[in-house]
Structures are given as C-alpha cells and as structure tokens.
Amino acid sequence: MWVLLTLFTLVGGVLTQSEPCDYDSSVELNNRTFNGVLYNEGEFYYDNLTNTERGCICMKETCVRKCCNPGFVYNATKNVFECQPDNKPDEFTRHLKVHQGFNLIPREAFHPMKKFHFIYGIMDCDQFNDSVPIGLKRKDLWRLLTDGKLYVKIDTSVKVLIYDASKYCIDTFVSDTEEPHLNALICFVPKPEHNNYTMSSSCMLISCFFILLTVAVYAWLPELRNLHGMVLMAYLLSFFVGFLFLATMQILILLKEISEDICIVLTFIIYFSLLAAFFWLNVMCYDIWWTFSGKRAHGRSGSQNKRFLCYAIYAFGVPTILTIVMAALEFSNIPLHPLLPKLRLQGCFLYGNSKLLYLYGPIVILCVANLIFFALTAFKIAKIKKETKMLRDKESSTHDQDRKDTQSLKLKCSRFTLYVKLFTVMGINWILEVVSSFYPEADVFWQFSDAYNVLVGLIIFIIFVCKKKTWRMIKKRIKDYQRSKSNNTQQEINGNNRRLAQWRTQPDRTSSLETIRTTDGERSSRSNKSVNINPH
C-alpha cells in the first residue's frame, strides 16, 4: 500500500513539474553548456522528445522575440498570424532601435543584433489571463529597452505597459494599405481596466468641501487665528490641494482628456501637497510637545510669528527638496533602476516600489516621529498632573495662580487630544491606502477606503468646528458683527444730524436767509404801489 502511494506521488510530481522555459526560448546544451556558459539546476530541462538537455537562454542573456523566423516578415493584412518571405531582409536590422529609458542609444554604442539573443515565433498569449495578441497602431508609442523589455503606451490609455519577451514580439509588418514598418504584437487583456475613480474622486471632492469649510471658520474667527490655528490651516490647505488635484486627475482619466505632460505636472503638485500636509502634521506634534516642555514664550505675537515662519520653512521646504530630487531623478539619464520614480513608465502618479519609496517612505518616518512626540507629551502631562496634585495637597495659598495653571493645563491637554484624534484619523486613512495598493483586486478595501475619504473631511470638521466653544465663538462673532453694523448705522445717522445742525446754525447761512426775506419784501411793496396808481 505504501509503495503504491509513493509511486503515485512520484508520478504525479513528474507529471505536474513544469519546465523553467518553453522550447522557443531554449537552446540545446552540450554537457550543460552553451557557448562556454554553464547552466545550473533550474536553468535547463531535459526534452524527452529530442532526448537532449535544453538551457533557458533568457536566464543567461537578454532575449528579444521576433515574430517570424530570420528572412521572414509578418503579414498584417490578414486576420491570421502569418509570416511571408522578406524581400528586404536587412530592413528589420536597420530599423530596430534601442532605448535606455527615454533616450535613444546610438547603434555604435549598442548594436541590438550583437547585444540581444533573438528568439523566434509568435508568443502564446493563452497562458496569460485570457489575453489575446493584438497589433499596435501607428499612433501607439512603443520602445525596445536595453533589458529586452517592451515599453508600450496605448494612445487611448494613460497607463504604460511593460512586457518581457514572453508577452510580445516585434517584426517588420507588411500590408496592402501601408508601407512596411517595424511594429509589435503584444498579449493584451481586452476587458477594460477596473478602477474606482468615479467613487474615489466624488468622495475626495466631498471631503474637500468640509476641509475648506473648516479653514473658513478658523480664518473668520479672530480667537482661532493664533499659532495653533495658523498651523492647522496650513495643514488643511495642503491636504485640500492634494485631494483636489488628485480628484481632478482621476476625473480627467475617466474622461480620457489627459496627456502625459498633464499627468506629470499633476503628479508633482499632488506629491508636494500630500507631503506638505504630513510635514505640517509633524509640526503640530512637535509644537504640542514644545508647549508642554515649558520652553515656549507665551503671549508674544512676534515670537509666535517667527516660530510660524520657521515651521513654514520646514513644512514647505523639505517637500520642495524631495519633489525636486524626484523630478531630477525622473528626467536624468541614469539607467533604469528599481529605485527610480519611473513616472512616465507607469502612467499617472506613483505606483509600486516608487510609491513605497518616495511617498510612503517619508510618511512612515514622519508617523514614527509623531508617535515619539505623542509619547513624550503624554509622559509630560502625567508628570505635570502629578506635580499639580502634590501642590494641592499642601494647601497652597496661591489659589488664583493654581486656578490659572489648571485652566492652562486643561487648554493644552484639550489641544493635545485634538492632535491625537487628527493623527488617528489620518493614520487610518493612509493604512487603508497602503492596504488597497497592495491588494488592488480587493474591492472591499477600495470601497471602504473611498467611503473613508468622505469621512476624513467630515471628521476633521466635527473635531475642530463642531464644539461648544467654537459655536460660542461663532455666535459671538455674529452678534459682534450685527452690533458693529448697528453701531455704524447709528453713527452715520448721528453724523448726518450733526452736519445738518451745523449747517443751520452757521451765521452767514442766517444772514443770507434774512437778505432773501428783505429783498422779497421790497419787491412786494413796489408791486403794490404800482397797482394803486390809477388814472382818473
């Protein structure tokens, strides 16, 4: 029994074992070597049909796939994949160009026929998620890169596709309607790309409304235009700009009204704004720690303005430097590397490793720093409360001073609680964002993340505006405005009355009136005399 089970297991293992490469991308080995190169385990397989060892050449060299065998071209006129003899066999070699990123490499420095190993035959697309081979249109952009991969930019899509030699082939295409030209076949998934841009952009715009409303309240109330309020407004405005332009980008992608240049510009704006928002959040956490450390000079407007200026240089300066560095790396001539941004190779905004390194990397560092500031602040609060309790136990005679210190401590603790809530809200938001990026096919994460994007602005509005203290300030501001308007109206009426009274009491104005009366009387008297003289 055990022997049979062992035999079935071995047979099943042999049957299910797959070769490391297909026949087209392999070469016959002689003592496990080809052109003097030794092939190790996992780099070759034994072909039972030919009873030979075949090495996976693409594991040792850079492979490029040509659709047809040497001396043949691809006939693009018919609907079937067909190769025909090439009347100009040198055309393929002469027109084949290679790029290092976005830069064309001179043939003298990189000759493709010498640097690449060509494999022949149209690729098998059935093994790649029901994809089908399609020919690129003349207006589609594609480039053959030095690593043998094909960079493809479909004209109707922003997203860039990068294929290895198992998913593309290039050749000279001939047809009855066009001149022979170099083109490519790719394994393409015909179904439209799944995205949540409609829901996501709508949610972010709703969130932007509440964020802007919160900023308007803080800007309108004089009591909130202190250092804490200015830092909060700077944070919210940075967050607002990032969300607004991200929603704009998604809407343009949905409408297919976006170009590569617009994508790059929007990406840099969004990147800078989101980083600036998190650096302002870091400023808040540092500021509350600094407040409890007792080093701040209270009540001096000049000192607060200088501190806000220093905060602004930090919160806007570092994101500016990071944005410049990312732009310099993107447009440099550095050979393609996994650590480069590759914005133009990936479509709009950051994706994959680039997003982890350039966006999530700084955010994680800032979040760790914020947690440290929160821990230090919480420790300081506990220490102050303990000292305050000890002073009360000694029945200090300075009750008024104790009361002021207690009120100041409550105000600081309240601000600390607000920052903790804000940090928690934003932390949850970006945790969902990171999880969604790791699992793009998990719709439940995207739906929950989109719903939370609405709640972000609403929660911020509730935390910072929907408070009794803030509502009292709003009511007071409205009453002061109405009282000021009423006083201005009354002052205007009183001013008009005073001017009228002064006008009436002026001496020259009185004499002028008397002169008018005298003149009228004389005229009346002369008129009466002339009437009484009648001839008899």
Stockholm file with secondary structure:
# STOCKHOLM 1.0

chainA/1-536         MWVLLTLFTLVGGVLTQSEPCDYDSSVELNNRTFNGVLYNEGEFYYDNLTNTERGCICMKETCVRKCCNPGFVYNATKNVFECQPDNKPDEFTRHLKVHQGFNLIPREAFHPMKKFHFIYGIMDCDQFNDSVPIGLKRKDLWRLLTDGKLYVKIDTSVKVLIYDASKYCIDTFVSDTEEPHLNALICFVPKPEHNNYTMSSSCMLISCFFILLTVAVYAWLPELRNLHGMVLMAYLLSFFVGFLFLATMQILILLKEISEDICIVLTFIIYFSLLAAFFWLNVMCYDIWWTFSGKRAHGRSGSQNKRFLCYAIYAFGVPTILTIVMAALEFSNIPLHPLLPKLRLQGCFLYGNSKLLYLYGPIVILCVANLIFFALTAFKIAKIKKETKMLRDKESSTHDQDRKDTQSLKLKCSRFTLYVKLFTVMGINWILEVVSSFYPEADVFWQFSDAYNVLVGLIIFIIFVCKKKTWRMIKKRIKDYQRSKSNNTQQEINGNNRRLAQWRTQPDRTSSLETIRTTDGERSSRSNKSVNINPH
#=GR chainA/1-536 SS CHHHHHHHHHHHHHHHCCCSSCSTTEEECBTTEETTEECCTTSEEEETTTTEEEEEGGGTSCEEEESSCTTEEEECSSSSCCEEECSCTTHHHHHCCCEETTEECCTTTCCHHHHCEEEESCCCGGGTTTCEEEECCTTSEEEEBTTSCEEEECTTCSSEEEECTTSEEEEEEECSSSCCEEEEEEEECCSCCCCCHHHHHHHHHHHHHHHHHHHHHHHHCGGGCSHHHHHHHHHHHHHHHHHHHHHHHHHHHHHTCCCHHHHHHHHHHHHHHHHHHHHHHHHHHHHHHHHHHTCSCTTCHHHHHHHHHHHHHHHHHHHHHHHHHHHHHHTSCCCCCTTSCCHHHHCSSCCHHHHIIIIIHHHHHHHHHHHHHHHHHHHHHHHHHHHHHHHHHTTCSCHHHHHHHHHHHHHHHHHHHHHHHHHHHHHHHHHHHHHHHHCTTCHHHHHHHHHHHHHHHHHHHHHHTSSHHHHHHHHHHHHHHHHHHHHHHHHHHHHHHHHHHHHHTCHHHHHHHHHHHHHHHHHHHHHHHHHHCCCC
#=GC SS_cons         CHHHHHHHHHHHHHHHCCCSSCSTTEEECBTTEETTEECCTTSEEEETTTTEEEEEGGGTSCEEEESSCTTEEEECSSSSCCEEECSCTTHHHHHCCCEETTEECCTTTCCHHHHCEEEESCCCGGGTTTCEEEECCTTSEEEEBTTSCEEEECTTCSSEEEECTTSEEEEEEECSSSCCEEEEEEEECCSCCCCCHHHHHHHHHHHHHHHHHHHHHHHHCGGGCSHHHHHHHHHHHHHHHHHHHHHHHHHHHHHTCCCHHHHHHHHHHHHHHHHHHHHHHHHHHHHHHHHHHTCSCTTCHHHHHHHHHHHHHHHHHHHHHHHHHHHHHHTSCCCCCTTSCCHHHHCSSCCHHHHIIIIIHHHHHHHHHHHHHHHHHHHHHHHHHHHHHHHHHTTCSCHHHHHHHHHHHHHHHHHHHHHHHHHHHHHHHHHHHHHHHHCTTCHHHHHHHHHHHHHHHHHHHHHHTSSHHHHHHHHHHHHHHHHHHHHHHHHHHHHHHHHHHHHHTCHHHHHHHHHHHHHHHHHHHHHHHHHHCCCC
//
